[in-house]
């Protein structure tokens, strides 16, 4: 999906020099699992992130992207969720101005 989404972002004027904030969501098995992931993401990446009963949602700091960076980021996010709280990465999005 990243490749298709990157093409869509480019069609809206996003280039590798554009700064975007990526919004993301995880499904969490419990509130304690969600809290564990929130603490990790905030500590490791300084993301704006919050927990609810069975989910985690947040945003990255503004960053530049290309498809390779996007793929690496998604892989890291999937692995982080699995390792910290057994949370399932449920996707990401970006708002283009």
N, C-alpha and C positions, 0 to 999 in steps of 0.2 A: 504493500500500500504506500510506502514512503515515496516510491518513484512516481506514482500517479499524483500524490499530494504535492510533491515538489514541482511537477509540471503545472499543476493548478496554481500554486503560489507564484510561479514565474509568469503565468498568464495574467496575474494581477500586479505585475511589476516588481516582484521580489527578485533580487539578484544576490550573488554571494557577498556583496558589500552591504546589503540591507541588514539592519538590526531588527530582530524579532524577539518577542517573548513567546515561548511555547507554553501553552496550558496543557495540563495532563491530569489523568484520573487513574486511580487504582481501585480494584475491589479488594476488600480486606476481610479475612475470616472473623475478626473480632475487633473491638475497640483497642485492646492492648496491642494487637498486631499493627493496627493503623498508627497508633502512637509511636511504636518502635520505628516504623518506616519514616514517619514525619521527623523524628529526631535525627535520624541518619541523613535524610535528604537536606535538612537544614544545616547540619554540621558539615557535610561533605561538599555541598554545592551552594549553600546560602540561598536556596529556593524559598519563595513564599509558599508555604504549604500548611495545610490544616487537615485534621482528622475528623471524621464523623463516625457514627457507630460501626458501619461496615464499608467505609470508603476513605480514600485519601485524595485530595485535589490540591493543585498548586500551579505555580507559574515559575518559569526560569527567569533569571536575570536577562536583560536584552543581550542578544548574541548574534553574530553573523553565522550563516549556514551555507552549506552546499549539500548535495545529496550524500556524499561520503560522510560528512560530519553528522548529518541527520541520522543515517543508518547506525553509526557508532553510538550516538546518544540513545537511540531506542534500545539497542542491545544492552547498554549500561543500565538503563532504566528497568528493563525486564529483569536483568540479573539482580539489581538492587532490591527490587520488590520480592523476588524469590528468596533472597538471603536474609532480608530484614522484615520479618513478620509474615512471611509466606503470602505476600500480597500479589495479586495478578494485575499487571499493567493492562489497562483497559483502553488506552489510546491517548492521542494528543491532538491539539489543534492550535491555530494561530490566527490572530486578528490582524488583517492587513489594512492599514490606513489609506 
